[in-house]
Amino acid sequence: MSKQLVWFRNDLRTKDNQALTTAVASGKPVLAVYLVCRHQWKQHHLAPIQADLIMRRLAQLQQDLALLNIPLLVVEIDSFNHVPRCLTELCQQYQISDVHCHYQYELNEQQRDNAVLSALSSNNVSLLQYHGECVMPPGSVLTKNRENFKVFTPFRKTWVSGLTEREFSPIAAPAAIDQALLPEAFLALLKNNSPLPCSYDRADSSKWTCDDPSIIQQLRDFSASKAADYKQDRDFPALAATSNLSAYLALGMLSPRQCLARIYLDHPHCLDAQEGGAFTWLSEIVWREFYRHLIAVNPRLCKGEAFLAWTQSIAWQQDLHLLQAWQQGQTGYPIIDAAMRQLKYTGWMHNRLRMIVASFLTKDLLIDWREGERWFMQHLIDGDFASNNGGWQWAASTGTDAQPYFRIFNPTTQAQRFDPNGDFVRHWVPELSDIPGKKVHQPHSWAEKNGHRLAYPLPIVDHAIQRKLALSLFEQAKKST
């Protein structure tokens, strides 16, 4: 009897997994595989903390699949170039007739899948792909002229209007396969308790849960108790007002359709009440899809190119001292330093702060947005190429639907608005813990008035001066193109 192979990628779940469900529905024995591509992880700047979460989740997934009588193989290889041969050999070894997986939209991943398709076809094995990363897959949300959207708001309007009840219904986990159908090789794999292979650097991710019941409960708790106030509370980093589900979405431990179904169940009028918190949170899911649609049809975004062609001419400054001060949270701007230290020590950063520090790097330090994009991916537990690239290009005014280049965040006024009492800053910048209230956002002014000596750097740049320089850089680039 031929067998089925499920190739797991960024879809590390048994629920709402069309590839897995379809393979099981075939009535044939199913084998699952995950490929650890260490060189590709390094090339893509995978954060060690995210690598750790992946491996912890794979150990959990292996247990979950075992309950379905599906063995999970974790195979470590060097790069995407080795994937076609690896999968072909697995198919030959276990008499696989069909390989099931979900689409990935990044350029390297598409090239890899094309090579796999060719290799499997040559061996009479089918590659069956499904859309699991998006509620509305690329190509399904288009303008009246059948073109892809370049601006978010009309994209969201069309995305919402295209929803049907089908999009609200996640697929349940499949029933267990009859163990009597399993060949001896599969039974032996189910009994194998060897450690999962991974030679990639890892950092402790244990503060992030990785089992389904805990993740689903976190989604339910947010939807029930915080979603309604999300719009008014989401921008204040000192509040625990966000869902903290981004890491699970990035790795496919949770699907966007599961999120949509839950928010709609608890807030059935959210699509009509677009001023409410539930719709505002739903919009974050739509942003995620918007950026995926963009990279699917604009492969140059995966090559480090700006979406707006003229911004390729910006003469970004190269100043290692300024870059390192930003990376280590030593800029002399408390909100910037607090945010960067949060990233360094937790692998996560509040979304409002991501915008503030990105604006600071590109508009105050005048450093190429790609440096920030790379640093984030190297440290984020929720690192996600499409969203990270889209967010950085938005802040740098080089991307689609970008913040206009003449709108530049003032880090001090942003801090005063979104951390009004300075609680977030004092938590992450303890050397400023004695400064009361909002005065913490201008610590040297307070210290001078109070005769206090601070063990904290002076601002590395003057925002007012840098703002003018940034405007000049953009204007020169625009004129020269």
N, C-alpha and C positions, 0 to 999 in steps of 0.2 A: 504493500500500500504506500502511495506517495504521501509525503508530509508537507506541512506548511511551516514557513519561517516568518516570524514577526521581528522586524528590525527596529528596535527602539532607538530614538534619537532624543529630540526635545519633547518627549511625550511620555514621561515616566509615570504612567498611571494605568490602572486596569479599568477604571470607570471612564465613560465617554471617550473610548479609544476605538475608533472605527476600524483601524488596521487589525487590532487584536480581536475585536468582535467578529469581523468578517472571516478571519482565519479560523476561529473556533466554529463558526457556523458552517464551515465546509464539511464538518463531520470527520475530519482527518486529524491525526496527531499533530500537535503544534509544538514547535521549538521556538524559543525567543533568544535574541542576541543583542548585546550592546557592545560597540567597539570604542575602546579608549584610544584615541589618536593623540599620543603625547606631543608629537611635533606640531600637529595642527593646533592643539590647545595652546601651546606656547606661541605659535605664530598669531593666533587670534587673541592673545593676551588674557587667557582665562585666569581669573583670580584664584589663588590657592584656596581661599575660603569657599569659593563656589565649587572647585574640584572636590573638596571634602564633602560638601553637601550632595554632590552627584553620587559619590561613592557610598555615602550613608543611605541615600535613597535607593541605589541599586541593590544594596543588601536587603532593604525592606521590600523592594519590588520582587526580588527573588523569592522571598517568603510568600508574598501575596500570590505570585504566579504558581508556586508549588501547590497552593490550596486548590488551584484550578487544574492541577496535574500538567503544568507546563514548565519545563526546565528553562532557566535563564542562563545562558553562557555569557560571561564577560571576558572579552578577548582584547588584550593590549597589543596595538600595532603602532607603527611609527607615524604614518600620515595618511591622508585621504588617497594618495596614490596606491596604497596597499589594500584599499577597501575592496575593489572589484575581485582581486584574486582571493582575498580572504573569504568573501561571501560565496564565490564560486566553489571553493574547496569545501566549505561547510555544506553547500547544497549537494555536492557529489558524495560527501561522507555520509550524510543522513537521508539521502534520496528525497530531496526537497523538490517540489514541482512549482511552488509559488512563494514569492517573497512579498510580504505586506509591510508598508511603511507610510508615514505621513510626509507630505511635501515640506521641504524647507526652501526658503525663498532667497537666501543669500547666494552670491555668485559662486563661491567655492563649493558650496553644498550642491548647487544645481549642476556644476561641472562634474562633481563626484558622482551624482546620481545618473547623469547621462553615460558616464563610463561604466557604471554598474549595470545599467540597462543593456548596454552593448555586450558586456561580458556574459551576463545571464542569458540573453537571447541566443548567444552562440552555443549555449549549453542546454537549450530548450527549457529554460526556466523563466517564468513570467515575473515581472516586477509590477506590483499593483500598488498605486499610490492614492492617498486620500488627503483631503484638506482637514487638518485637525488643529492647526495653530490659530485659525481665525473662525469667527462665527460666520462672517461673510468673506469668502475667499477672494484673492486678487482676481480682477476681471469681472466681478459681479457688482461692483459699485462704480458706475460710470456717469459722465455728464450726458446731457441730451445729444451731444455729438459723438457719443460712444468713445470718449476719451477719459483718461484717468484724471482725477481731481488733483489740483496742486494747492488747494486751500482747504483747511480743515472744516470750517463751519458748513459749507455746502456738502462736503463729503459726509459729515455726520447726519445732515438732514436726509440725504439719500439713503444712507446706511439704515437709519431708523425707519424710514418709510418702506424699506424693502424687507423688514423683519416679518416673519410669519410665525405661527405657533410652533412650527418645526424647529426654529432656532432656539426656542425656550426649553427644549426637551433633551437633556443630556442622555446618552446611551448608558444603560446600566451595565455593570460588569458582567461578563458572560458567565454562564453556568460552567461548572467543572466538567472537564472531559472525562469520559469513562476510562478509568485506569486500565481496564481490560484491553483497550485499544492501543495502549502504549507499547512500543517495541522495547526490547531489553536495554538498548542504548539510552533511551529516554529515562527509563526507570533508574538506571545507574547514575545519570546526571542529577536526578532529583535527590539522590542519596548523598551526593558529593557536598561536603561542607568545607571545601578549601577556601581560604581567603580570596577575595576578589583582587585581581591584579591591577596595580596602579603605581607607577614609579614617578608620577608627576608630583611636584611640591604641593603640600596640603597645609591648611591652617584650620584651627578648630572652629567648626560650625555648629557645635552642640547646642547653642542657644536657639537654634532654629529647628523646630520639629520636623520630622520627615515621614510620619505615618499618616495614613488617610484619615482616620477618625479625628485626630488633632487638627489637621489642616481644614477639614470640612467644618469642624466646630468653630474654628477661628473665623471662617467665612460667615457662618450663621450668626455668631456673636456680633461681628461688625455690622452685618445687614440689619440685625434686630435693634442694636443699641446705639450705633454711631452713624449709620448712613444718613439718617434724617438731618443730622447737624453737620454733615461733611462739608457742605459748601461754606459755612461760616467758620468752621474750625480748622479746615485742612491746611491752611497756610501758617499755622502757629506751631513751630517745631517743639515748643515746650509741652504741648498737649499731645496726649496719646490718641489722636483723632483720625489717623489713617488706618488702612486695613492691614498693612504689613504683609500683603499676599504676593508682592511682586516677585520674590524669589521663586515662589511655587509656580507662578505663571511662566517665568522665564525658562524653567526646566520642564514644564509640562506636567508637574505634579498635580496641577489644578488646571482645568481648561477654561477658556473664556466663556464657553457656553454654560458651564456649571455656575460661574459668577453671574451671568445674565439671568439664568433660571432662578437663582436664589434671590437676587435683588428684585426681580419681578414678582416673585411669590410673596415677599414681605411688603413690597411697595407696588401694588398692581396698577397704580395710576402714574408711575414715574415717567413713562414716555410722554404723557400729556402735561404733567407738572414739571416743565423743564427749568423752572426756577428753583426747584427743590434740591436737597442734598443728594437724594438717591440718583437723580438724573445726572448730577454733577459727577458722581463717582462712576456712573455708567459711561460718561464721556471719556474717562480715563481708559476704559477698555477700548473705546472707539479710537482714541489717539494711538493706542498700541497697534490696532489694525491698520490705521492710516499709514503709519510708517512701514508696515510690512507690505502694503500694497505698493508703496513707493519703491522699495528696493527690488520688488519683483519685476518691475518694468524699467528701472533705472540702474542697471548693473554697475554703472560708473560710481555710484554711491559706495559700493563695496570696494572700490579701488582708491579710496581716500580723496575723491574729488568733491568739490562743493557743488550743491545743486544749482546755485546761481553762477553761471559761467564767469561773469565779470569779477566775482569775488576771488577767483583764482589768482588775480593780479595784486591782491593786497600784500603790501610789503611788511609782513609780520616781523616783529623783532625777535631776535634770538638772544636771550639773557638767561643763562643758566642759574645765576644767583636768584633772580626774581622767580623763576620757575620752581626752584627748590624751596624757596620761602613759602610759596603757595602750596606746594605738595605737603610740606611738613606742618602747615598751620602756624607760620611765623611771619605773617604779613604786617602785623600791627593793626589790622582791622579785626576786632573781636568776633564779629559774626562769621567772617571768612575763616578765621582760625578755628573757631568752634566747629564749624561744619566739616572742615578738612580733617580735624582730629576725630570727629565722629566716624567719618569714612575709614580712616586709618585703623581705628581700634575696634570697629564693629562690622566693617564690610558693608555698611548701609548708610545712606544719607537721605534726609527728608527732602521731598521734591521741591519745595520752595527754595531750600538752600542750594539744591543743584543748579537752579536758575541763577541764583545770586553769585555763586562761586564761578560759574561759567561766564557770566557777564564780566566779572572782575578779571578773570584770566585774559579774556579776549579784548575787552574795552579799556581796562585800567592798566594791565601789564602789557597789552598789545602783543600777546603771544598766540601763536597759531592754535586754533581750536582742536586740531588733531592731537596736540600734546595732552590736552585735557581729556579728550575722548579715550586715548590710550591709557591714561592714568586711572580713569574710572573703571575701565574694563579690567585692569590689573588688580583692582581692589574690591569691586562690587560683588556681593553675594547674589545680587539680582541682575548681573551683567547680561545685557540683551542687545545684540548689535543694532538692530533696527531702531529700537527706542533710544538707545544711547546716542547713536549717530544723529537721529532726528532731533533729539533734545539739544545736542551740542551745536548743530547747525542752526537751530532756531535761536539759541542764545547769541551765537556769533553773527547772526544776520546774514548767513551764507546759504540758508536752506529754503525749502518750500514753506510757505506760510510763516516765514521768519519774522521775528521782532525787527522792525525797521532799524537800520544802523544808527539812526539819530536818537533812538530810545535806548538810553544807557542807564542801567541800575546804579543808583547811588548806594553803596554798601551801608553807609551809616543810617540813612533815612529808611532803608529797607529793614535794618535791624530794629530801629525804633518803632517801626510799624508792626512787625511780625514777632518781635520778642520784647514787648513793651516794658516788662519788668526786669529784663536781662537774665531770666532764670536759665534759659538754654545756654547762654554764653558762660555764665558762672559755673555751670556743671562741667563744661568741656575745657574751659580756660581757668583752672583753679587759681592761677596767679592773680586773677582779677576778682577773686571771691569776696574781698573786703569792700568793694565799690558798690554802693547802694543803688537799687533801682535802675532806671534807664541811663544813669550816668556811666554805667559800665561800657556803653557803646562809644564813649569818648574818654577813655581812661586817662590819657596823659593830661587832658584839660583838668580833670578832677584831681589828679595827683599834684599838679602844679598849684592849684588853689588850696590844697590841704597839706602842702609840704610833705608829700608822701613819695617815696622812691619805689618805682615799679620794676620788677624783674620781667619786663615785657617789652618787646621791641617797639620802636617808633614806627609809624606807617612807612612802608617801603616806597610808596609813591603818593603824590598829591592827586586826589581824585579829580579836582577841577581842571588841573593842567592836563591830565591824561585823557580826560573826556574830549578836550579840544584836539589833542593829537590823534585820538581815535577817529573823530569826525574827518580830520584832514586825510588820514590814511584811506578811509573808505571813499572819500570824494575824489582823491587822486586815482584810485583804482577804477572807479566808475568812469572817469573822464578818459582814462587811457585805453579803455576797451571799446 
